Amino acid sequence: MLKTKLLACLLVIPLSGCSGIGRETKAVVIDSGCYWTKPIRISRADILTEATAEQILAHNETGAKRCGWERAAPKTTP
């Protein structure tokens, strides 16, 4: 008796995933990255490797394209 119930449960579980056939669903993607990320700013005192500089540039360019970040004006010293 227990084996029969267990077998019935094991057969019903995979079939329950097919109940949505025929219905159209659409995924909604919410990109919240612009809320918590900021451009990376470096100072003249920073020492960067070429790879780190490329990664910072890629990060800032992506943020400018996707989030509307503006390029910071270079700071001039008096």
C-alpha positions as a Markdown table, in Angstrom:
| # | Residue | x | y | z |
|---|---|---|---|---|
| 1 | Met | 0.0 | 0.0 | 0.0 |
| 2 | Leu | 2.8 | 2.4 | 0.9 |
| 3 | Lys | 4.7 | 1.5 | -2.2 |
| 4 | Thr | 1.7 | 2.2 | -4.4 |
| 5 | Lys | 1.2 | 5.7 | -2.8 |
| 6 | Leu | 4.9 | 6.5 | -3.1 |
| 7 | Leu | 4.9 | 5.4 | -6.8 |
| 8 | Ala | 1.8 | 7.5 | -7.5 |
| 9 | Cys | 3.4 | 10.6 | -5.9 |
| 10 | Leu | 6.6 | 10.1 | -7.9 |
| 11 | Leu | 4.6 | 9.9 | -11.2 |
| 12 | Val | 2.4 | 12.9 | -10.4 |
| 13 | Ile | 5.3 | 15.3 | -9.5 |
| 14 | Pro | 6.9 | 15.4 | -13.0 |
| 15 | Leu | 3.5 | 15.7 | -14.7 |
| 16 | Ser | 2.5 | 18.8 | -12.6 |
| 17 | Gly | 5.2 | 20.8 | -14.5 |
| 18 | Cys | 3.3 | 20.4 | -17.8 |
| 19 | Ser | 0.2 | 22.2 | -16.5 |
| 20 | Gly | 1.4 | 25.5 | -18.0 |
| 21 | Ile | 1.5 | 24.3 | -21.6 |
| 22 | Gly | -0.4 | 26.6 | -23.9 |
| 23 | Arg | -0.2 | 29.7 | -21.7 |
| 24 | Glu | 2.1 | 32.4 | -22.8 |
| 25 | Thr | 4.4 | 33.8 | -20.1 |
| 26 | Lys | 6.8 | 36.7 | -20.4 |
| 27 | Ala | 9.8 | 37.2 | -18.1 |
| 28 | Val | 10.3 | 40.7 | -16.7 |
| 29 | Val | 13.9 | 41.7 | -16.0 |
| 30 | Ile | 14.6 | 44.5 | -13.6 |
| 31 | Asp | 18.1 | 45.9 | -13.8 |
| 32 | Ser | 18.8 | 47.6 | -10.5 |
| 33 | Gly | 22.6 | 47.9 | -11.1 |
| 34 | Cys | 22.3 | 51.6 | -11.7 |
| 35 | Tyr | 21.0 | 52.1 | -8.1 |
| 36 | Trp | 23.9 | 50.7 | -6.3 |
| 37 | Thr | 26.9 | 51.1 | -8.6 |
| 38 | Lys | 28.9 | 54.2 | -9.1 |
| 39 | Pro | 31.7 | 55.2 | -11.5 |
| 40 | Ile | 35.2 | 54.4 | -10.3 |
| 41 | Arg | 37.3 | 57.5 | -9.8 |
| 42 | Ile | 41.1 | 57.4 | -9.5 |
| 43 | Ser | 43.5 | 59.9 | -8.3 |
| 44 | Arg | 46.9 | 60.9 | -9.6 |
| 45 | Ala | 48.5 | 59.1 | -6.6 |
| 46 | Asp | 47.0 | 55.7 | -7.6 |
| 47 | Ile | 49.3 | 53.2 | -9.2 |
| 48 | Leu | 47.5 | 51.0 | -11.7 |
| 49 | Thr | 48.4 | 48.1 | -13.8 |
| 50 | Glu | 47.4 | 48.1 | -17.4 |
| 51 | Ala | 44.8 | 45.4 | -16.8 |
| 52 | Thr | 43.3 | 47.3 | -13.8 |
| 53 | Ala | 43.0 | 50.5 | -15.8 |
| 54 | Glu | 41.3 | 48.6 | -18.7 |
| 55 | Gln | 38.8 | 47.1 | -16.2 |
| 56 | Ile | 38.0 | 50.5 | -14.6 |
| 57 | Leu | 37.5 | 52.0 | -18.1 |
| 58 | Ala | 35.2 | 49.1 | -19.1 |
| 59 | His | 33.2 | 49.6 | -15.9 |
| 60 | Asn | 32.8 | 53.3 | -16.4 |
| 61 | Glu | 32.0 | 53.1 | -20.1 |
| 62 | Thr | 29.3 | 50.4 | -19.4 |
| 63 | Gly | 27.8 | 52.6 | -16.6 |
| 64 | Ala | 27.8 | 55.6 | -19.0 |
| 65 | Lys | 26.0 | 53.6 | -21.6 |
| 66 | Arg | 23.5 | 51.8 | -19.4 |
| 67 | Cys | 23.0 | 54.3 | -16.5 |
| 68 | Gly | 23.8 | 57.7 | -18.0 |
| 69 | Trp | 26.9 | 58.4 | -16.0 |
| 70 | Glu | 28.6 | 61.5 | -17.2 |
| 71 | Arg | 32.4 | 61.7 | -17.5 |
| 72 | Ala | 33.9 | 63.7 | -14.7 |
| 73 | Ala | 35.8 | 66.8 | -15.8 |
| 74 | Pro | 39.5 | 66.6 | -15.0 |
| 75 | Lys | 40.5 | 68.3 | -11.8 |
| 76 | Thr | 42.8 | 71.2 | -12.3 |
| 77 | Thr | 45.2 | 72.3 | -9.6 |
| 78 | Pro | 45.6 | 76.0 | -9.0 |
